[in-house]
Amino acid sequence: MSQVDMTIDARGDACPIPVVKTKQAMATMENKGVLEVLVDNETAVQNVTKMGQKNGAQVTSEKRADKEFAITLTLSGEAPAAAAGEAVACMPDARSNQIIVISSNVMGSGDDVLGEKLMKAFIFAVTQQDELPKEMVFYNGGVKLTVEGSEALADLKSLEAQGVEIVSCGTCLDFYGLKEKLAVGSVTNMYDIVERMEKASSIVKPS
C-alpha cells in the first residue's frame, strides 16, 4: 500500500461535505500524492469515488468497521476537472437491484490464464459503472476470487465499501479448503443464494 500523504476525516459529515473536503484537500496537494478520506457511510464512498475518478485519480476503498470506510485516492498530478470551491450535488445511492453471480475464477473457455485476466478485468469494470449491483454472489470456483491472494480482492473490497453486498458459498469454500482464508464479504448457503436470485430485478453472469 502506498504511503498516505494526507488524511481527511469526514466521518459524521453530511453530503456534500465529504466531497467538498476531498476536493479542497486535492487542491491543497496540487493534485499530487496519496490522499486518504475517512467516511461513515456507503453513499459517501460512492460520491467521493466518482468525484475522484472524474478528476483522474486512481481510487480504492475499504470497509474497516460497521460505520468506518477508508477511501484512498492516488492523485496523478494533473489539474482537477473543476475548481475546489465549485458546488457539489449529493448523488443518490448508486446501487440497483441487480445482482452479479460468478461461478468461476476464470471468464470464458480456451485458456485459464487468459480467463483469469478477463475475470479480473470484468470485476474492475464493475467498479467503474455509474450504477452498481446490489449484490455479488460467488459459488463453485468463483469463491477463489474472495479469498486471500486473489488479484481481484482490492476491487471487491472497493465495491463492498460502496455498499455492494458480497457473499460466498460456504459449501464451496469448504470444498476448496478456503473458508479460513475468506478476505471480503460473508459466507452464505445455497438456499440464500436462490432467494437472492429470485428477488433480483436482473442477474448478470459472466461466462
N, C-alpha and C positions, 0 to 999 in steps of 0.2 A: 504493500500500500504506500502511495506517495505521501511525503511529509506534508502536513497541513500548514499553510502559511497564515490563515486567519480562520477563526471560528465565530459564527454568528448564532446567538441563542434566541430563537423566535418561538420558543415554547410558550404557550399561553396567549400568543398574539392572534387576533382575528384577522381573516383575509381583508385587505390585501397586504397587511403589514409584513408577513414573511417574505413576500416577493419584493416589496419596496426595500426592506433591509438588505436583501440579497443584491439587488441592483445597485444600491448605494455602496455596498462592500466591493462589488466588481469594479465600480468606477474608482474607488479608493486604491484598489490594487492595480489600476490601469489595465484591467482585464488580463492579468498575467499571474500565474501561480495556482495554488490549490486552495479552494475555499470550502469550508465545511459549514453547513447550515443545520441547526437542530430545530425540529418542529414536533408537534404532538398529535398530528392527525394526517390521514392519508391524502385528503384533498389538498392540504398544504404541500405535501410531497409532489403531487401531480402538478400543481401550479408552478412551483419553483423549478421542477424538472423541465417543464415545457418552455418556461422563460429562458432557462439556461441553454437548452438546446437551440432555441431560436437565435441566441446570441453566440453560437459557435462553440459552446463549452461541451466537453465530454462529461456526462452526468451519470453517477451511480447513486444508489440509495440503499439503506439497510434498516430493517426494523430491529431495534435494540431491546425494547421492552414494550409493554402493552400500549403505552402512550408516549413512546420516545423513538423518533426516527432521525437518522443522520443522512443528509444529502451531501455528496461530495462533487464539487464542480471543478474540473481541471480546465483552466482558462487558457485560451490559445494565444493571447496577446493581440488579437485583432480587436478593432473598435467595436463596442456593443452596437446592436442594431438600433437601439433607442436610448435617449438620454436617461440618466438615472432618476431624474425627477418627473418623468412622464407618468401620467395617470395609469394605474393598473386595474384592470377589471378582474373581479372574482369569477373564476370559472367554476361551473358546476362539477360534481363528481363525474369523472370521465369513464366510469365503468358501465358496461352494458350488461344485459342478461345472457350474454353469450358465454359458452364455456369451450375451452380447448382441451381435447383429450389426446394424450400421447402414449402410445403403446410400445414404443421402441426408442432406443437411444440413437438410432440411425434413421435417416429420411430417404425413402426410395430403395430400390434394389439394384444390384450390379456390383458395387464396391463399397464395403463398410467404411473404409477410411473417408471416402467422399461423402458417404451417407452421414457420418458424424459431423463433418464440416457443414453440410447442408442443414442438419438439425440445429446446430449451434447458431447458424445464420438465421434460421426461422425464428428461434426464440428471441434473438436480438431484434429482429424485425418487429416482433410483437411489442417490444418496449418502445418502439418509435411510433406506434399508431396513436392517432388522436383519441380513439375510443378503445379502451382496454377491455379485455374479457373480465367477467365477474369471477370466474374460477379457472384453474388449470388442474386437470386430473391426470395422474401418471400411474400406469399399471404395466404389468409384464416388464419387458426390458426398459420401458420408459423410466422406471424408478431409478435407474442408474444415473439419470440426469440430476436428481435431487439430493445426492449424497456427496460426502467429502471427495474431493478430487475431480468433480465434474467441471468441465470447461464452461458449462452454462450457468454455473452457480451464481456468479455476480449478477447476471441479468435476471435470474429468477428471484434473487433477493431484492433487486430493484423493483420488480413487479409486485412482490409481496408488500414492500414498503408503501407502494401506491394503492394498496387495498385489494389486490388480486389474491384470492384465497388459493393456496396451493396445497393439494392433498396427494398422498401416495398410498397405493395399495399395500396394506400390511402383510398380506399373504405373499405378495410378490417380493417385498423387502426380505421377508424370512427365507423365501426360496433361494434368493441370491446371497443370503448371509449379510445383508446390508442394513438391517434395522438400526443397529447401534451407530451407523455412520450417516443417518439422515441429517442433512445440514440446512434444509429450508422447508417450511410448511409443516404439515402434520400428517399423521397416519390415519388411514380410513379403511373401510371394508367394502366388499362388492355391493352389499345392499345399499349403502350410502351412495356409491358411485352411480348405481342405476337410478336412484331417487334424484340425484343432481341432474342427470342427463334428461330425465322425464320433465323436470321443471324448467329446463333451459329454453330460451326462445330460439336459439340456434346452436349447433355443435360444429366445431371445426376440428378435423382430424388430419394432420399431415401424414402422408403415406408415401 
